[in-house]
Amino acid sequence: MAIRFYRALMVRQPKGVGVVFPELPGCVTLGSDGQSAGTNAIEALQLHIEGMVADGEELPAALPVDAPVPDWAMPDGDELATTLLVPVDIPGKAIRVNVTIDEALLHRIDMAASAEGLTRSGFLAQAARARLKPVGGNLPEAAE
């Protein structure tokens, strides 16, 4: 997966701190404070990008932090708190792999995937993403 950084505008709002991605209309989130808004921004951006890729939409270029801000991104009355760059994993092409796994465990995976309306591959990919740390974090250390 490639990593791209999109700029995010953190905006003070009456109910907390909003986050707007000027290059991605519709990708917005809110947090009670800057910390929660930043955390929510990472998740919102990842989900937005994954949805665009799944729908076959072209991803917009990531613009520099000091690029002009579109009028819609800063409604009247909002106060810009800061601008930051948020990292996102750009999903790559799915590839087929062969793995060896315990038969009973595979049965449990299939049952759980079915209960969630997922394919086996989708379930395993979702589980791997949940286990791995977010972009910019360190991968779990290997067992010795």
Protein Blocks (a to p, Z undefined) as FASTA:
>chain_A
ZZddddddddddfkbccdddfklghiacddfblklmmmmmmmmmmmmmmmmmmnopacdd
dddfklccdfklmcghiacfbdcddddddddddddddddddfklmmmmmmmmmmnopafk
lmmmmmmmmmpccehiacddddZZ
